[in-house]
Amino acid sequence: MSAPSSWVAGVDGCRTGWAVVFRDLKSSEPPRLALAARFDDILEAQEAPLIIAVDMPIGLPEHTGRGGRAAEQAARPHLGPRQSSVFSVPAREAVMCEDYRAACAQALAHSDPPRKVSIQCFHLFPKIREIDSLMTPALEGRVYEVHPELAFWRLNGEQAMALPKKLKGRAHGPGLAERKALLRSCGFEAGFLDQPRPSGVGPDDLIDASVNALIAERIASGQAQSFPPDPPRDAKGLRIAIWA
C-alpha cells in the first residue's frame, strides 16, 4: 500500500483553466505552481492532494434572498472595504444557463428581492458548472470552497487587507505587494511569488492560489473554520460554506 499523500493544493480559476499551487505538508519539497486545463486534472494530479481549497462556489441554492448564500453573508462582515469581492451566487437554475439573458431571467425568477446576474458573475458560470458536475457529498472531505480575501483576513490576524488587489479590473501593484509580503511571512519565498507564470495565469491568480494553499493546510490540520459555522446543504446534498 502506498503512503498517503503529504500534499495540499490551493486553486484559483484563471483565463486558461485553473492556477494551482501545491504545498508539501512535510515541507520537504518546495511549493509547485501548475496550470490545470480541467478541475478533474487537479483531482488526479501526481501530487494526489489530500485537500484542495478552491476559490469557486460549491453548493448552489434553489432560491436566493438578499445578500446571497449564507456563506457569503457570513464572510462579508469580516472584510470591511474588501467585502465587495464576495459576490452573491445566484440560484442553480441561473448558473446552469449558458446564455446571459436566460441566466438573468432565471435569477430574477428565483430571488427575493428579484436580482439579475452581473456579467462578471456570469463569466464564472462555466467553472462553477465544471466543479458542480464533479462534486458529491463524498468528495467534500477533500474539496473545499475558500475565498482569497477571507484567507488573507485569517492570516493577517483577522484583519482585512488595507489595499484592493484590483482597480478597475486590473491588477493593483500596491495591493499585490501587500499580499506578497504576508505570503512571505507565511513561508513563501519571493522567487516563487515572482516566478514566470504559465500563459493565462495572472499575478493575482498566483497570489490567490498561494493563499488558498495555506488555507488548505489549515483545513488538513483541523484549524480552519467554516462560514457559517453550521452550513446548509443544497439540493444535491453539497455543503454551502466558505472555509478559512
URFENRA-V447632 format. One record per backbone hydrogen bond with DSSP energy under -1.0 kcal/mol. NH is the residue of the N-H (numbers start at 1). CO is the residue of the C=O. If there is no record, write none. Layout:
# URFENRA-V447632
nh: <NH	NH>
co: <CO	CO>
This chain:
# URFENRA-V447632
nh: <8	9	10	11	12	14	15	17	18	19	20	21	22	23	25	27	32	34	36	42	43	44	45	48	50	52	53	54	55	56	64	68	73	74	75	76	78	79	82	83	85	86	92	95	96	97	103	104	105	106	107	108	109	110	112	122	123	124	125	128	129	130	131	132	133	134	135	142	143	144	146	151	152	153	154	155	156	158	167	170	172	176	177	178	179	180	181	182	183	184	185	187	188	193	194	195	201	206	207	208	209	210	211	212	213	214	215	216	217	218	219	220	221	222	223	224	227	234	237	240	242	243	244>
co: <23	51	21	53	19	17	200	14	36	12	34	10	32	8	6	24	22	20	18	39	39	40	42	45	7	142	9	144	11	54	110	65	69	70	71	72	75	76	79	80	82	83	61	91	92	94	99	100	101	102	103	104	105	106	64	118	119	121	122	124	125	126	127	128	129	131	131	139	139	52	54	147	148	149	150	151	152	153	170	167	165	172	173	174	175	176	177	178	179	180	181	184	183	189	190	192	198	202	203	204	205	206	207	208	209	210	211	212	213	214	215	216	217	219	218	218	242	238	234	232	227	145	225>
